[in-house]
Amino acid sequence: MHMRNIILGGGPAGLSAAYHLQDEYLLLEKAERIGGLCKSVEDNGFIFDYAGHILFTNEAYVKDTLYPMLLGDNIHWQHREAWIYSKDVHTRYPFQAATYGLPAEVIKECVLGAVSARYENGGGAVSNFHEFIYRNWGTGIAKHFMIPYNQKLWAVPLEEMSHEWLNGRVPTPDLAEILDGALRPQPKPMGPNALFGYPLRGGFEALVTGWKRHLDLSRVQVNVSVDAIDPLRKTARLSTGATLGYDNLIVTAPLPVIVELLTTAPAEVRAAAQGLRSVSVRCVNIGIDRSQMTEKHWIYYPEDTVFHRIFVQSNASALCAPPGCSSFTAEITYSAHKPLPCDDSALIELVIKDARRVGMLQPDDRILAASQIDLPFAYVVPDVHKEKNVATIRSWLTGQDIHLAGRFAEWAYYNSDHAMLAGKRVADTIRQTRQRPAKVSVPPSGRRAATNAAITTSFATPSPLLAHAKPGES
């Protein structure tokens, strides 16, 4: 059997590619339902997402076309309440512009360190993320938030990470803003997701439900994975035992996984794939019998809790919890450098214990829901070798009509809006290629007999990657 276009993965990039192809395609999803990390689960009347998600974008097509098309009136916009808990107090995000309320000595260290970084640091290039933190924010902000939080989040040594991934993702207030945030409470949220959207009903998976209304679901197969890809014969062997031929293979699955499936690839491509690193996330979901546990949407924890962030699901939409109840997701990163401290019920108990210690849970709160979601590929690690490794793999795959789209296939820090745009970009490239007129090669004899004319096709070069996503969660 031959398909013109095969799409691997039913997350936002794959769904967008299918919609924008307007052509023959088959979408294969190895899970029992489509959605990727944009899925939600229900537990005893509570709805939890696959980690905390919000909607925000600077892209007109996403905001003016895709969001209305997918969600209609099932979206509400709200001002972000993002906070940090350290030194037993809450301060607004970003830490570097909102130290007011911390102990006086901590504020002094942060302000003096920022001044020193501004006027005393020498020039020259910054070689890694660890150095970038000290160069831009100084020793105080590094010590009290940036270093401990990012070590906790990324679960790899910061000296091995590039700083290029920031690209506007983390607010970088100037010295005046740092001083102002030390002298008085920060009056309003800062950053591009200061105003964000979220579905009223259905959790974040409402976005996926919206895609279903615009797709031919007969072309979507779930519970089907790919066991091998032969780039020379342009075939994919499926877990069902079938082998499919294709003209174009659109990949949204993790890049190192795809390279592993190739029956043939240069040694440098395989070596580059082995050099790609990611961080896994375990989500512990908790629902309780108390309403409005906090007014905050999410809280960062740089200190000694097992979780690095809590996303208050019931504040994203009150309909994610039964009446009179609240819910949150505690996010815990882990890797070979930072394994989980425990697992199963012990991890849930540790989260509950830490949540009580930092005031998120009260002693008399009754736990109505407690579950876990594991995300093996959650964050792409932007280490100092990432860009070179990805370029090596992409360059070779492009010549095999294997197109990469989305966060994990492009190995980029994309939010959901950029993942959807990535799917559209690949679809547009394939459609434009098919619409180009064929070139006729005339035989040396000059005779143009139709029986022996050589037909060649000109293939388009994929457009450059979009810039990395802006600050905030996807």
ChimeraX attribute file (.defattr): number of C-alpha atoms within 10 A of each C-alpha:
attribute: neighborCount
match mode: 1-to-1
recipient: residues
	/A:1	8
	/A:2	12
	/A:3	15
	/A:4	13
	/A:5	21
	/A:6	26
	/A:7	26
	/A:8	25
	/A:9	28
	/A:10	29
	/A:11	26
	/A:12	30
	/A:13	34
	/A:14	34
	/A:15	27
	/A:16	26
	/A:17	30
	/A:18	30
	/A:19	18
	/A:20	19
	/A:21	19
	/A:22	12
	/A:23	13
	/A:24	11
	/A:25	22
	/A:26	21
	/A:27	23
	/A:28	22
	/A:29	24
	/A:30	17
	/A:31	15
	/A:32	10
	/A:33	14
	/A:34	27
	/A:35	25
	/A:36	22
	/A:37	21
	/A:38	22
	/A:39	21
	/A:40	18
	/A:41	16
	/A:42	14
	/A:43	15
	/A:44	11
	/A:45	16
	/A:46	25
	/A:47	25
	/A:48	33
	/A:49	24
	/A:50	25
	/A:51	30
	/A:52	24
	/A:53	22
	/A:54	19
	/A:55	23
	/A:56	25
	/A:57	22
	/A:58	13
	/A:59	12
	/A:60	9
	/A:61	12
	/A:62	18
	/A:63	15
	/A:64	10
	/A:65	11
	/A:66	19
	/A:67	21
	/A:68	14
	/A:69	16
	/A:70	19
	/A:71	19
	/A:72	11
	/A:73	11
	/A:74	17
	/A:75	20
	/A:76	14
	/A:77	15
	/A:78	13
	/A:79	13
	/A:80	20
	/A:81	17
	/A:82	21
	/A:83	22
	/A:84	21
	/A:85	19
	/A:86	18
	/A:87	14
	/A:88	12
	/A:89	12
	/A:90	18
	/A:91	23
	/A:92	25
	/A:93	24
	/A:94	22
	/A:95	23
	/A:96	28
	/A:97	26
	/A:98	25
	/A:99	30
	/A:100	22
	/A:101	18
	/A:102	17
	/A:103	12
	/A:104	12
	/A:105	9
	/A:106	17
	/A:107	22
	/A:108	15
	/A:109	18
	/A:110	27
	/A:111	24
	/A:112	17
	/A:113	22
	/A:114	26
	/A:115	19
	/A:116	16
	/A:117	19
	/A:118	16
	/A:119	8
	/A:120	11
	/A:121	13
	/A:122	9
	/A:123	7
	/A:124	6
	/A:125	8
	/A:126	14
	/A:127	15
	/A:128	17
	/A:129	24
	/A:130	21
	/A:131	17
	/A:132	19
	/A:133	20
	/A:134	20
	/A:135	21
	/A:136	20
	/A:137	26
	/A:138	25
	/A:139	21
	/A:140	21
	/A:141	25
	/A:142	24
	/A:143	17
	/A:144	20
	/A:145	22
	/A:146	21
	/A:147	19
	/A:148	16
	/A:149	20
	/A:150	18
	/A:151	17
	/A:152	24
	/A:153	23
	/A:154	23
	/A:155	21
	/A:156	21
	/A:157	14
	/A:158	19
	/A:159	15
	/A:160	16
	/A:161	21
	/A:162	22
	/A:163	20
	/A:164	17
	/A:165	19
	/A:166	17
	/A:167	13
	/A:168	14
	/A:169	17
	/A:170	15
	/A:171	19
	/A:172	16
	/A:173	17
	/A:174	15
	/A:175	17
	/A:176	11
	/A:177	15
	/A:178	22
	/A:179	22
	/A:180	16
	/A:181	24
	/A:182	23
	/A:183	14
	/A:184	12
	/A:185	15
	/A:186	19
	/A:187	9
	/A:188	12
	/A:189	17
	/A:190	18
	/A:191	19
	/A:192	17
	/A:193	21
	/A:194	16
	/A:195	17
	/A:196	18
	/A:197	21
	/A:198	22
	/A:199	23
	/A:200	19
	/A:201	17
	/A:202	21
	/A:203	26
	/A:204	29
	/A:205	24
	/A:206	22
	/A:207	25
	/A:208	22
	/A:209	16
	/A:210	18
	/A:211	23
	/A:212	17
	/A:213	11
	/A:214	14
	/A:215	16
	/A:216	13
	/A:217	12
	/A:218	8
	/A:219	13
	/A:220	20
	/A:221	18
	/A:222	15
	/A:223	13
	/A:224	18
	/A:225	18
	/A:226	19
	/A:227	16
	/A:228	18
	/A:229	23
	/A:230	16
	/A:231	19
	/A:232	11
	/A:233	10
	/A:234	17
	/A:235	21
	/A:236	23
	/A:237	17
	/A:238	16
	/A:239	14
	/A:240	11
	/A:241	9
	/A:242	10
	/A:243	17
	/A:244	15
	/A:245	19
	/A:246	20
	/A:247	16
	/A:248	19
	/A:249	26
	/A:250	27
	/A:251	26
	/A:252	30
	/A:253	26
	/A:254	19
	/A:255	22
	/A:256	23
	/A:257	13
	/A:258	18
	/A:259	21
	/A:260	16
	/A:261	16
	/A:262	16
	/A:263	12
	/A:264	14
	/A:265	17
	/A:266	9
	/A:267	9
	/A:268	13
	/A:269	22
	/A:270	18
	/A:271	15
	/A:272	19
	/A:273	21
	/A:274	15
	/A:275	15
	/A:276	19
	/A:277	18
	/A:278	21
	/A:279	21
	/A:280	20
	/A:281	23
	/A:282	23
	/A:283	26
	/A:284	25
	/A:285	28
	/A:286	25
	/A:287	28
	/A:288	21
	/A:289	19
	/A:290	17
	/A:291	15
	/A:292	15
	/A:293	20
	/A:294	14
	/A:295	10
	/A:296	16
	/A:297	20
	/A:298	23
	/A:299	21
	/A:300	25
	/A:301	22
	/A:302	24
	/A:303	17
	/A:304	12
	/A:305	17
	/A:306	21
	/A:307	25
	/A:308	22
	/A:309	26
	/A:310	24
	/A:311	24
	/A:312	26
	/A:313	28
	/A:314	26
	/A:315	22
	/A:316	27
	/A:317	21
	/A:318	18
	/A:319	20
	/A:320	27
	/A:321	25
	/A:322	18
	/A:323	12
	/A:324	11
	/A:325	21
	/A:326	25
	/A:327	29
	/A:328	30
	/A:329	29
	/A:330	26
	/A:331	25
	/A:332	23
	/A:333	24
	/A:334	20
	/A:335	16
	/A:336	10
	/A:337	11
	/A:338	15
	/A:339	11
	/A:340	15
	/A:341	10
	/A:342	11
	/A:343	12
	/A:344	10
	/A:345	12
	/A:346	11
	/A:347	17
	/A:348	20
	/A:349	15
	/A:350	17
	/A:351	22
	/A:352	19
	/A:353	15
	/A:354	17
	/A:355	18
	/A:356	14
	/A:357	14
	/A:358	15
	/A:359	12
	/A:360	14
	/A:361	20
	/A:362	14
	/A:363	9
	/A:364	8
	/A:365	13
	/A:366	13
	/A:367	14
	/A:368	16
	/A:369	16
	/A:370	19
	/A:371	16
	/A:372	20
	/A:373	17
	/A:374	15
	/A:375	16
	/A:376	14
	/A:377	15
	/A:378	19
	/A:379	21
	/A:380	21
	/A:381	22
	/A:382	23
	/A:383	23
	/A:384	17
	/A:385	16
	/A:386	21
	/A:387	15
	/A:388	12
	/A:389	20
	/A:390	21
	/A:391	14
	/A:392	17
	/A:393	22
	/A:394	19
	/A:395	11
	/A:396	15
	/A:397	18
	/A:398	13
	/A:399	12
	/A:400	17
	/A:401	17
	/A:402	18
	/A:403	23
	/A:404	28
	/A:405	34
	/A:406	31
	/A:407	28
	/A:408	24
	/A:409	23
	/A:410	24
	/A:411	26
	/A:412	25
	/A:413	23
	/A:414	23
	/A:415	23
	/A:416	25
	/A:417	23
	/A:418	27
	/A:419	29
	/A:420	24
	/A:421	23
	/A:422	26
	/A:423	29
	/A:424	22
	/A:425	23
	/A:426	26
	/A:427	25
	/A:428	17
	/A:429	17
	/A:430	23
	/A:431	16
	/A:432	12
	/A:433	16
	/A:434	13
	/A:435	8
	/A:436	12
	/A:437	10
	/A:438	11
	/A:439	11
	/A:440	12
	/A:441	13
	/A:442	14
	/A:443	12
	/A:444	7
	/A:445	6
	/A:446	8
	/A:447	10
	/A:448	14
	/A:449	10
	/A:450	8
	/A:451	6
	/A:452	11
	/A:453	13
	/A:454	13
	/A:455	11
	/A:456	11
	/A:457	12
	/A:458	11
	/A:459	14
	/A:460	13
	/A:461	11
	/A:462	15
	/A:463	10
	/A:464	7
	/A:465	11
	/A:466	13
	/A:467	12
	/A:468	18
	/A:469	24
	/A:470	24
	/A:471	18
	/A:472	19
	/A:473	16
	/A:474	21
